[in-house]
């Protein structure tokens, strides 16, 4: 894929992945659909108390790459504890892969038509 097209694909996919990631915050399930562990006191865990983590975590296109921007100092803890994002060594969730594939194909089709 030409670099310019790969950059456009990355720019198109970054907000899509951001929306997918933010969609898991209130559902008490990680990006793979597994339930979160309860809190130490036995109550259900949520990540929406202040909304800071949800509103600040995002994905950004940097050239042909897509990087996560955490936005809060405690985001790394929640990523590890709740798996609110896929692990670097793990496969992407099926829904994420399908959406990325669709968006990439649409961008490639646009390029081929021009």
OpenMM code with the backbone's topology and positions (N, CA, C; nanometers):
from openmm import Vec3, app, unit

residues = "UNK UNK UNK UNK UNK UNK UNK UNK UNK UNK UNK UNK UNK UNK UNK UNK UNK UNK UNK UNK UNK UNK UNK UNK UNK UNK UNK UNK UNK UNK UNK UNK UNK UNK UNK UNK UNK UNK UNK UNK UNK UNK UNK UNK UNK UNK UNK UNK UNK UNK UNK UNK UNK UNK UNK UNK UNK UNK UNK UNK UNK UNK UNK UNK UNK UNK UNK UNK UNK UNK UNK UNK UNK UNK UNK UNK UNK UNK UNK UNK UNK UNK UNK UNK UNK UNK UNK UNK UNK UNK UNK UNK UNK UNK UNK UNK UNK UNK UNK UNK UNK UNK UNK UNK UNK UNK UNK UNK UNK UNK UNK UNK UNK UNK".split()
positions = [
    Vec3(0.0850, -0.1161, 0.0000),
    Vec3(0.0000, 0.0000, 0.0000),
    Vec3(0.0902, 0.1232, 0.0000),
    Vec3(0.0628, 0.2208, -0.0847),
    Vec3(0.1417, 0.3434, -0.0842),
    Vec3(0.1333, 0.4141, 0.0516),
    Vec3(0.2396, 0.4795, 0.0900),
    Vec3(0.2477, 0.5445, 0.2208),
    Vec3(0.1367, 0.6475, 0.2411),
    Vec3(0.1089, 0.7275, 0.1408),
    Vec3(0.0049, 0.8307, 0.1543),
    Vec3(-0.1309, 0.7666, 0.1813),
    Vec3(-0.1606, 0.6580, 0.1135),
    Vec3(-0.2862, 0.5870, 0.1373),
    Vec3(-0.2871, 0.5253, 0.2768),
    Vec3(-0.1772, 0.4665, 0.3184),
    Vec3(-0.1685, 0.4088, 0.4535),
    Vec3(-0.1894, 0.5158, 0.5601),
    Vec3(-0.1405, 0.6362, 0.5364),
    Vec3(-0.1616, 0.7460, 0.6311),
    Vec3(-0.3095, 0.7838, 0.6386),
    Vec3(-0.3762, 0.7871, 0.5247),
    Vec3(-0.5196, 0.8189, 0.5247),
    Vec3(-0.6000, 0.7089, 0.5930),
    Vec3(-0.5618, 0.5846, 0.5705),
    Vec3(-0.6297, 0.4720, 0.6365),
    Vec3(-0.6122, 0.4835, 0.7876),
    Vec3(-0.4909, 0.5098, 0.8333),
    Vec3(-0.4654, 0.5241, 0.9775),
    Vec3(-0.5472, 0.6387, 1.0355),
    Vec3(-0.5521, 0.7517, 0.9652),
    Vec3(-0.6287, 0.8674, 1.0137),
    Vec3(-0.7781, 0.8356, 1.0207),
    Vec3(-0.8261, 0.7555, 0.9300),
    Vec3(-0.9676, 0.7181, 0.9303),
    Vec3(-0.9993, 0.6184, 1.0412),
    Vec3(-0.9067, 0.5280, 1.0678),
    Vec3(-0.9304, 0.4214, 1.1659),
    Vec3(-0.9169, 0.4703, 1.3100),
    Vec3(-0.8292, 0.5645, 1.3368),
    Vec3(-0.8033, 0.6085, 1.4751),
    Vec3(-0.9303, 0.6486, 1.5507),
    Vec3(-1.0180, 0.7341, 1.4962),
    Vec3(-1.1389, 0.7681, 1.5724),
    Vec3(-1.2365, 0.6512, 1.5876),
    Vec3(-1.2351, 0.5605, 1.4918),
    Vec3(-1.3215, 0.4419, 1.5004),
    Vec3(-1.2785, 0.3552, 1.6183),
    Vec3(-1.1481, 0.3330, 1.6306),
    Vec3(-1.0972, 0.2522, 1.7415),
    Vec3(-1.1217, 0.3237, 1.8742),
    Vec3(-1.1090, 0.4556, 1.8748),
    Vec3(-1.1372, 0.5326, 1.9963),
    Vec3(-1.2803, 0.5070, 2.0422),
    Vec3(-1.3756, 0.5131, 1.9503),
    Vec3(-1.5156, 0.4884, 1.9857),
    Vec3(-1.5373, 0.3461, 2.0363),
    Vec3(-1.4721, 0.2499, 1.9729),
    Vec3(-1.4847, 0.1110, 2.0178),
    Vec3(-1.4295, 0.0942, 2.1595),
    Vec3(-1.3154, 0.1545, 2.1859),
    Vec3(-1.2546, 0.1441, 2.3189),
    Vec3(-1.3429, 0.2104, 2.4238),
    Vec3(-1.3939, 0.3278, 2.3946),
    Vec3(-1.4780, 0.3986, 2.4917),
    Vec3(-1.6088, 0.3264, 2.5184),
    Vec3(-1.6524, 0.2450, 2.4243),
    Vec3(-1.7769, 0.1707, 2.4405),
    Vec3(-1.7728, 0.0653, 2.5495),
    Vec3(-1.6542, 0.0268, 2.5941),
    Vec3(-1.6434, -0.0774, 2.6967),
    Vec3(-1.6478, -0.0230, 2.8392),
    Vec3(-1.6354, 0.1063, 2.8576),
    Vec3(-1.6161, 0.1621, 2.9913),
    Vec3(-1.7337, 0.1409, 3.0857),
    Vec3(-1.8552, 0.1515, 3.0406),
    Vec3(-1.9691, 0.1389, 3.1302),
    Vec3(-2.0262, -0.0006, 3.1396),
    Vec3(-1.9792, -0.0914, 3.0558),
    Vec3(-2.0395, -0.2234, 3.0471),
    Vec3(-1.9829, -0.3284, 3.1388),
    Vec3(-1.8825, -0.2953, 3.2178),
    Vec3(-1.8205, -0.3878, 3.3115),
    Vec3(-1.7660, -0.5123, 3.2426),
    Vec3(-1.7238, -0.4945, 3.1183),
    Vec3(-1.6618, -0.6024, 3.0413),
    Vec3(-1.5417, -0.5447, 2.9683),
    Vec3(-1.4387, -0.6269, 2.9526),
    Vec3(-1.3211, -0.5786, 2.8807),
    Vec3(-1.3463, -0.5837, 2.7299),
    Vec3(-1.2471, -0.5460, 2.6521),
    Vec3(-1.2645, -0.5395, 2.5070),
    Vec3(-1.2899, -0.6764, 2.4441),
    Vec3(-1.2617, -0.7834, 2.5167),
    Vec3(-1.2859, -0.9189, 2.4661),
    Vec3(-1.4190, -0.9758, 2.5157),
    Vec3(-1.4939, -0.8988, 2.5955),
    Vec3(-1.6237, -0.9430, 2.6454),
    Vec3(-1.6211, -1.0135, 2.7789),
    Vec3(-1.5032, -1.0271, 2.8404),
    Vec3(-1.4933, -1.0922, 2.9709),
    Vec3(-1.5336, -0.9940, 3.0808),
    Vec3(-1.6027, -1.0437, 3.1829),
    Vec3(-1.6458, -0.9586, 3.2943),
    Vec3(-1.5262, -0.9125, 3.3764),
    Vec3(-1.5328, -0.7892, 3.4245),
    Vec3(-1.4287, -0.7363, 3.5129),
    Vec3(-1.4392, -0.8015, 3.6494),
    Vec3(-1.3277, -0.8051, 3.7184),
    Vec3(-1.3298, -0.8524, 3.8570),
    Vec3(-1.4004, -0.7476, 3.9435),
    Vec3(-1.4648, -0.7959, 4.0496),
    Vec3(-1.5278, -0.7036, 4.1449),
    Vec3(-1.4201, -0.6244, 4.2173),
    Vec3(-1.4615, -0.5160, 4.2771),
    Vec3(-1.3700, -0.4390, 4.3613),
    Vec3(-1.3415, -0.5165, 4.4888),
    Vec3(-1.2423, -0.4723, 4.5625),
    Vec3(-1.2044, -0.5389, 4.6873),
    Vec3(-1.3223, -0.5467, 4.7834),
    Vec3(-1.4072, -0.4436, 4.7867),
    Vec3(-1.5221, -0.4432, 4.8781),
    Vec3(-1.6411, -0.5244, 4.8255),
    Vec3(-1.6257, -0.5875, 4.7076),
    Vec3(-1.7315, -0.6711, 4.6516),
    Vec3(-1.8275, -0.5988, 4.5586),
    Vec3(-1.8144, -0.4677, 4.5466),
    Vec3(-1.9041, -0.3927, 4.4587),
    Vec3(-1.8586, -0.4033, 4.3126),
    Vec3(-1.9510, -0.3734, 4.2231),
    Vec3(-1.9189, -0.3762, 4.0808),
    Vec3(-1.8243, -0.2621, 4.0466),
    Vec3(-1.7290, -0.2912, 3.9616),
    Vec3(-1.6342, -0.1897, 3.9173),
    Vec3(-1.6893, -0.1176, 3.7946),
    Vec3(-1.6711, 0.0129, 3.7925),
    Vec3(-1.7048, 0.0923, 3.6747),
    Vec3(-1.5889, 0.1872, 3.6487),
    Vec3(-1.5848, 0.2432, 3.5321),
    Vec3(-1.4803, 0.3399, 3.4986),
    Vec3(-1.5416, 0.4739, 3.4604),
    Vec3(-1.6561, 0.5041, 3.5131),
    Vec3(-1.7237, 0.6270, 3.4740),
    Vec3(-1.7511, 0.7212, 3.5902),
    Vec3(-1.6815, 0.7073, 3.7016),
    Vec3(-1.7056, 0.7928, 3.8181),
    Vec3(-1.6918, 0.9402, 3.7814),
    Vec3(-1.5801, 0.9787, 3.7230),
    Vec3(-1.5626, 1.1182, 3.6815),
    Vec3(-1.5677, 1.1332, 3.5307),
    Vec3(-1.5445, 1.0258, 3.4586),
    Vec3(-1.5435, 1.0305, 3.3129),
    Vec3(-1.4110, 1.0738, 3.2534),
    Vec3(-1.3108, 1.1025, 3.3391),
    Vec3(-1.1827, 1.1521, 3.2886),
    Vec3(-1.1110, 1.0499, 3.2023),
    Vec3(-1.1053, 0.9275, 3.2474),
    Vec3(-1.0353, 0.8243, 3.1701),
    Vec3(-1.1037, 0.8030, 3.0356),
    Vec3(-1.2344, 0.7896, 3.0380),
    Vec3(-1.3093, 0.7655, 2.9144),
    Vec3(-1.2964, 0.8816, 2.8168),
    Vec3(-1.3008, 1.0032, 2.8672),
    Vec3(-1.2968, 1.1185, 2.7774),
    Vec3(-1.1571, 1.1485, 2.7231),
    Vec3(-1.0539, 1.1039, 2.7927),
    Vec3(-0.9182, 1.1398, 2.7516),
    Vec3(-0.8433, 1.0309, 2.6764),
    Vec3(-0.8790, 0.9053, 2.6954),
    Vec3(-0.8086, 0.8009, 2.6220),
    Vec3(-0.8568, 0.8062, 2.4774),
    Vec3(-0.7621, 0.8034, 2.3851),
    Vec3(-0.7983, 0.8060, 2.2437),
    Vec3(-0.6849, 0.7456, 2.1621),
    Vec3(-0.7157, 0.7163, 2.0402),
    Vec3(-0.6164, 0.6683, 1.9455),
    Vec3(-0.5890, 0.7801, 1.8465),
    Vec3(-0.4636, 0.7938, 1.8087),
    Vec3(-0.4235, 0.8989, 1.7155),
    Vec3(-0.3364, 0.8389, 1.6064),
    Vec3(-0.3581, 0.8865, 1.4848),
    Vec3(-0.2742, 0.8438, 1.3729),
    Vec3(-0.1461, 0.9257, 1.3746),
    Vec3(-0.0351, 0.8553, 1.3679),
    Vec3(0.0969, 0.9180, 1.3594),
    Vec3(0.1620, 0.8589, 1.2354),
    Vec3(0.1466, 0.9273, 1.1256),
    Vec3(0.1925, 0.8718, 0.9989),
    Vec3(0.1083, 0.7512, 0.9636),
    Vec3(0.1729, 0.6375, 0.9447),
    Vec3(0.1009, 0.5150, 0.9102),
    Vec3(0.0675, 0.4309, 1.0336),
    Vec3(0.1081, 0.4771, 1.1499),
    Vec3(0.0839, 0.4038, 1.2746),
    Vec3(-0.0342, 0.4621, 1.3498),
    Vec3(-0.0915, 0.3806, 1.4366),
    Vec3(-0.1973, 0.4268, 1.5257),
    Vec3(-0.1484, 0.4038, 1.6671),
    Vec3(-0.1466, 0.5110, 1.7454),
    Vec3(-0.0974, 0.5027, 1.8834),
    Vec3(-0.2076, 0.5420, 1.9797),
    Vec3(-0.1988, 0.4856, 2.0989),
    Vec3(-0.2950, 0.5215, 2.2021),
    Vec3(-0.2398, 0.6395, 2.2818),
    Vec3(-0.3296, 0.7335, 2.3130),
    Vec3(-0.2986, 0.8480, 2.3981),
    Vec3(-0.3785, 0.8261, 2.5260),
    Vec3(-0.3085, 0.8043, 2.6371),
    Vec3(-0.3765, 0.7643, 2.7601),
    Vec3(-0.4466, 0.8794, 2.8308),
    Vec3(-0.3829, 0.9919, 2.8447),
    Vec3(-0.4497, 1.1097, 2.8975),
    Vec3(-0.4579, 1.1239, 3.0480),
    Vec3(-0.4527, 1.0158, 3.1234),
    Vec3(-0.4538, 1.0262, 3.2696),
    Vec3(-0.3397, 0.9425, 3.3254),
    Vec3(-0.2936, 0.9792, 3.4436),
    Vec3(-0.1795, 0.9083, 3.5010),
    Vec3(-0.2132, 0.7674, 3.5460),
    Vec3(-0.3394, 0.7398, 3.5696),
    Vec3(-0.3795, 0.6072, 3.6170),
    Vec3(-0.4309, 0.5172, 3.5043),
    Vec3(-0.4251, 0.5633, 3.3814),
    Vec3(-0.4760, 0.4836, 3.2691),
    Vec3(-0.4007, 0.3523, 3.2544),
    Vec3(-0.2683, 0.3539, 3.2729),
    Vec3(-0.1903, 0.2299, 3.2592),
    Vec3(-0.2390, 0.1236, 3.3573),
    Vec3(-0.2726, 0.1649, 3.4770),
    Vec3(-0.3219, 0.0705, 3.5777),
    Vec3(-0.4521, 0.0059, 3.5305),
    Vec3(-0.5446, 0.0879, 3.4820),
    Vec3(-0.6746, 0.0355, 3.4384),
    Vec3(-0.6606, -0.0526, 3.3140),
    Vec3(-0.5677, -0.0177, 3.2266),
    Vec3(-0.5449, -0.1000, 3.1082),
    Vec3(-0.5021, -0.2394, 3.1503),
    Vec3(-0.4125, -0.2476, 3.2469),
    Vec3(-0.3668, -0.3771, 3.2960),
    Vec3(-0.4712, -0.4488, 3.3793),
    Vec3(-0.5394, -0.3761, 3.4638),
    Vec3(-0.6354, -0.4348, 3.5574),
    Vec3(-0.7659, -0.4763, 3.4892),
    Vec3(-0.8189, -0.3902, 3.4065),
    Vec3(-0.9507, -0.4118, 3.3455),
    Vec3(-0.9451, -0.4509, 3.1989),
    Vec3(-0.8262, -0.4453, 3.1393),
    Vec3(-0.8077, -0.4727, 2.9960),
    Vec3(-0.9039, -0.3894, 2.9117),
    Vec3(-0.9020, -0.2587, 2.9388),
    Vec3(-0.9870, -0.1686, 2.8622),
    Vec3(-0.9345, -0.1472, 2.7210),
    Vec3(-0.8131, -0.1915, 2.6966),
    Vec3(-0.7535, -0.1913, 2.5629),
    Vec3(-0.6909, -0.3274, 2.5387),
    Vec3(-0.6807, -0.3678, 2.4128),
    Vec3(-0.6150, -0.4954, 2.3849),
    Vec3(-0.4681, -0.4917, 2.4275),
    Vec3(-0.4204, -0.6029, 2.4757),
    Vec3(-0.2783, -0.6131, 2.5106),
    Vec3(-0.1961, -0.6119, 2.3816),
    Vec3(-0.0752, -0.5534, 2.3852),
    Vec3(0.0069, -0.5465, 2.2641),
    Vec3(0.0343, -0.6830, 2.2005),
    Vec3(0.0449, -0.7861, 2.2807),
    Vec3(0.0764, -0.9184, 2.2272),
    Vec3(-0.0487, -1.0009, 2.1951),
    Vec3(-0.1658, -0.9493, 2.2275),
    Vec3(-0.2903, -1.0239, 2.2058),
    Vec3(-0.3534, -0.9836, 2.0723),
    Vec3(-0.4321, -1.0720, 2.0157),
    Vec3(-0.5032, -1.0348, 1.8934),
    Vec3(-0.6093, -0.9289, 1.9239),
    Vec3(-0.6457, -0.8523, 1.8242),
    Vec3(-0.7518, -0.7531, 1.8413),
    Vec3(-0.8851, -0.8242, 1.8606),
    Vec3(-0.9769, -0.7616, 1.9328),
    Vec3(-1.1113, -0.8193, 1.9420),
    Vec3(-1.1713, -0.8332, 1.8019),
    Vec3(-1.2541, -0.9313, 1.7822),
    Vec3(-1.3134, -0.9590, 1.6511),
    Vec3(-1.3853, -0.8369, 1.5954),
    Vec3(-1.4631, -0.7691, 1.6793),
    Vec3(-1.5370, -0.6503, 1.6343),
    Vec3(-1.4407, -0.5420, 1.5861),
    Vec3(-1.3299, -0.5241, 1.6572),
    Vec3(-1.2319, -0.4234, 1.6177),
    Vec3(-1.1716, -0.4589, 1.4824),
    Vec3(-1.1327, -0.5830, 1.4653),
    Vec3(-1.0720, -0.6261, 1.3393),
    Vec3(-1.1675, -0.6051, 1.2221),
    Vec3(-1.2940, -0.6398, 1.2427),
    Vec3(-1.3937, -0.6239, 1.1362),
    Vec3(-1.4125, -0.4773, 1.0989),
    Vec3(-1.4216, -0.3903, 1.1983),
    Vec3(-1.4389, -0.2465, 1.1707),
    Vec3(-1.3164, -0.1880, 1.1022),
    Vec3(-1.1977, -0.2263, 1.1473),
    Vec3(-1.0742, -0.1774, 1.0856),
    Vec3(-1.0694, -0.2216, 0.9397),
    Vec3(-1.1019, -0.3460, 0.9149),
    Vec3(-1.1023, -0.4002, 0.7793),
    Vec3(-1.1994, -0.3233, 0.6901),
    Vec3(-1.3213, -0.2991, 0.7407),
    Vec3(-1.4223, -0.2253, 0.6633),
    Vec3(-1.3763, -0.0840, 0.6302),
    Vec3(-1.3250, -0.0154, 0.7316),
    Vec3(-1.2808, 0.1230, 0.7104),
    Vec3(-1.1637, 0.1285, 0.6127),
    Vec3(-1.0701, 0.0370, 0.6259),
    Vec3(-0.9543, 0.0335, 0.5355),
    Vec3(-0.9996, 0.0055, 0.3922),
    Vec3(-1.0893, -0.0898, 0.3760),
    Vec3(-1.1378, -0.1220, 0.2423),
    Vec3(-1.2112, -0.0037, 0.1794),
    Vec3(-1.2909, 0.0667, 0.2594),
    Vec3(-1.3612, 0.1847, 0.2070),
    Vec3(-1.2624, 0.2911, 0.1599),
    Vec3(-1.1583, 0.3138, 0.2387),
    Vec3(-1.0584, 0.4145, 0.2014),
    Vec3(-0.9823, 0.3717, 0.0762),
    Vec3(-0.9523, 0.2460, 0.0650),
    Vec3(-0.8830, 0.1944, -0.0542),
    Vec3(-0.9724, 0.2055, -0.1770),
    Vec3(-1.1020, 0.1751, -0.1613),
    Vec3(-1.1956, 0.1900, -0.2733),
    Vec3(-1.2022, 0.3342, -0.3216),
    Vec3(-1.2048, 0.4271, -0.2254),
    Vec3(-1.2062, 0.5687, -0.2627),
    Vec3(-1.0827, 0.6035, -0.3450),
    Vec3(-0.9691, 0.5514, -0.3055),
    Vec3(-0.8428, 0.5793, -0.3759),
    Vec3(-0.8469, 0.5216, -0.5175),
    Vec3(-0.9003, 0.4027, -0.5315),
    Vec3(-0.9051, 0.3385, -0.6625),
    Vec3(-1.0002, 0.4092, -0.7586),
    Vec3(-1.1038, 0.4725, -0.7045),
    Vec3(-1.2009, 0.5450, -0.7884),
    Vec3(-1.1459, 0.6784, -0.8360),
    Vec3(-1.0502, 0.7343, -0.7626),
    Vec3(-0.9991, 0.8682, -0.8001),
    Vec3(-0.8904, 0.8625, -0.9034),
] * unit.nanometer
topology = app.Topology()
chain = topology.addChain("A")
for resn in residues:
    res = topology.addResidue(resn, chain)
    for name in ("N", "CA", "C"):
        topology.addAtom(name, app.Element.getBySymbol(name[0]), res)
